[in-house]
Amino acid sequence: MTVRDTILREAELSHKKIIYDKEVLPNKFYELTQKDYTGKRALDVSLSLVGLVPLTLLLPFLYIGIKLSSRGPVFFKQKRTGQNGRSFTVYKVRTMHLYYDNPSHEKPALTQKKDVRVFAFGSFLRKSNLDEFPQLWNVLKGDMSLVGPRPYMEDECTYWNRIFDDFYYRYAVKPGITGLAQVKGFRGGTFDEDHMRKRLDWDLIYVEQQSFWKDVKIIAGTVGQMLHFKTNAH
């Protein structure tokens, strides 16, 4: 069952469901959607516009590095799960070889440590978080925020949604380029349930406690991790 299916099912089972912005939401989930603070969108747009300027200057460097490493486009797009469980298209710099067939049909094809699909220059991009910079466009479009729970692939969401009955609550807010879980050291593909439980806990803490200064602190922490190559990416 997808996250979107779970939200709709819980709304039907709820004694008190809310119709908000043409969405039918269960009451508790709706309450979490209202945790956004005044000014979050303004922070997202202003910092995204500022960030696009220096990052755009890196495009020739990225183009050459990727073309020398692997055949295929510089950018790629992928369906991810967003706010309220709705699907959207995320943009990234390509860091992996093309034409990989997932040998497992029971689990999603997650990127894991020493993944053979990641080429050398792609590994540098992932560790520096530069592969994520096209998502600033997602932020400007309104699909994402600078800070929030990371958006997972649709099949990855379905996988974890079957395991954790509170997983779908992380989608009460817009997904982010970075988040509280990431600055706490939880990042990268995993099938470890203990690891994912802790990551989910940090995501849910953010959903409950988000604020302007928390976002500023998370963004500053993320920049620090990038500069010191301590993003825990793989």
N, C-alpha and C positions, 0 to 999 in steps of 0.2 A: 504494500500500500504506500503510495506516495505521500509526501508531506501535505500536498494540496488535498488529497483524498481524506487524510486524517482530520484536517481542519474542518472540512465540510461535514464529515461524520460527527465530529464532536459538537458542531453547531446544531445538527439535527437532534442529537441526544441531550443537548443542554436544556435545562428548564428555562433558561433565560438567554436567548440568542440576540445578537445585536446586528442590525443592518447599518453599515457604516461605509460611506463612499462606494456604494453599490456592492459591497462585500457582505456576505452573511458569515458572521464570526461567533464562536462561542464566547460567553461572557468574560471568562478569565483571560482568554487570549486577547480580546478587545481591550481590556484594561491595560495590558502590556503594550499594545500599539499606541497608547496615549502617553507613554513615558518620554517621548521625544521632548527635548527642551527647546524653548524659543531661541532661534538663532542658529540652529544646527545646519539648516540648509544654506544659510549665508556663509557659515564657516566652510562648508563643503565646496561651494562654488568659488569663493575667493581664493582658498588655498590650492584648489585644482588648477585655476587659471595661472596662478603664480608658479606652480610646479611644472606646468606644461612647457614653459619657456626654456629653462635649462635642459629639460629632458629631450625636447625636440632637437636641440643642438647635438645631442648624442646619436641621432638617427644614422648618420653616415658610419659612425663607429659600429653600431649595432648591425647595420646592413652588411658591412664587410665581414665582420666576425661570423655572422650566421651563414652567409654565402660560402665562406671558406670552410665551414664546418659540416654543412649538410645541405643537400638539395631540398628545394622547397621554398615557400614564401617566408618573409620575415615575420609577419603577423599571422595569428590564427584566431578563430572564434569558436566558442563552445557554449552549449546550453548549460545553464546552471539554475539552481533553485533560488528564487528571490523572496521578497517580502510577501507574506500571506500564501507562501507555497507556489507562487506563480513562476513560470519559467521565463528566463530572459537570456539574451546573448551576451556573453562576457568576451572582452578582447584582451589578448595577451601577446607578448613577444614569444615567438616559437623557440623552445629550448630542447625539443626532442625530435628524433628522426621520425619520418612519416611511415605510413603503411605498417603499423604494428597491429597484430591480431591478438586480442585478449584470449589466452588459452583457457581461462576459467569463465564459465557462464553463470556461476553461482555467486561470484564476488566481483565488484567493480575493479577496473584496471587502474589501481592507484599508483602514483609515483612513490617509490620507496628507496631506501638508501642503496647506493651503488646500482641504480636502475640502468640497465643497458640501453634504454631508449634515449637517455639524456647524453648529448654530446658535450665535449669538454667546455666549449665556450658557453653552452647552455647552462652548465653547472655553475659557472661564474655568475651568469645573469640571475640564476635562482638564488644563490647565496647573497647577492647584493640587492635582491628584490627589484632589479631593473626590469625583469620580465613582467612585472605587474603594472608598469607605468601607463600602458594604454587604458587601464581601467579608470584613469582620471576622466576619460571620455564617458565611461559608464556613469561616473558620479555627476558629470555635467548633464547627462541625459535624464538623471533622476532614478536610474535603476539601482544605484548603489550609493553608499555614503563613504566618506573617508574612513570612518571608524564604525565597526559593527562586527557581528559574527561573520566569518569568512563564508562565501557562497560555495557550496559543494556541487559536484556533478550530480545530475538527477538520479543516476543509479546508485551513487554513493549515499545520497539522502535516503533513498528507499531502503537501502541496507541497514543504516543506523536507525531509521525510523521503526524498523521491526524489533530492534533490540532495546531501545530506550523510549519509554512511553511519554517522556517529557521533551523529546528531541524537537518536536515541531514548534515549541515555544520560542526557539531561537529565531524563528522566521516572523515574529511579531514586529520586528524592525527591519530596516533595510540592511542587507549585507554590506560588509566593509572591505576596503583594501587591506586594512589591518584591524586588529582587535585586541581586547584585553587578554584573550587566550594566547595570542601570538607574542605579546611582550612578556608573558609569563613563561615562554619557552615551548609552547605547544603548537607545532606547525608540521606540515608534511603528511603524506598519506600514511595511514596505519590501520591495521585490523586488531590492534591491541585494545580490548574493551576497557581495561583500567585507564589506559592513556586517554581514550576518547571520553570516558566518563569525567575525568578531571577537566579536559578541554571544554566539554559541554557545560560543566559547572561554572567555569569562568565566563563562558558566553552568556549564560543565564544571569549571572551576577551583573554583567554589563547591561543586559536588557532591563533589569530592575533598577540599576543605579546610574544610568548614563547621565552625564552632565557636561557642560561646556569645558570645565577645567579637567574633567576626567579624559575627555577627548584630546585636549591639548597635551596632557601628560602622556597619553598613549601614542600620539603622533611623534612627540619628542623622543620617546623611548624607542619607537620604530626606526627613526632616523639614526639614533645612536647605534642600534643593532646593525643597520646597513653599513655605517661607516667603519665598524669594527668586524664586519663579516660574521656576526653572531646571530644570524636570523634562524638558525636551526633548520634551514631549508635543505631539501635533497631531491 
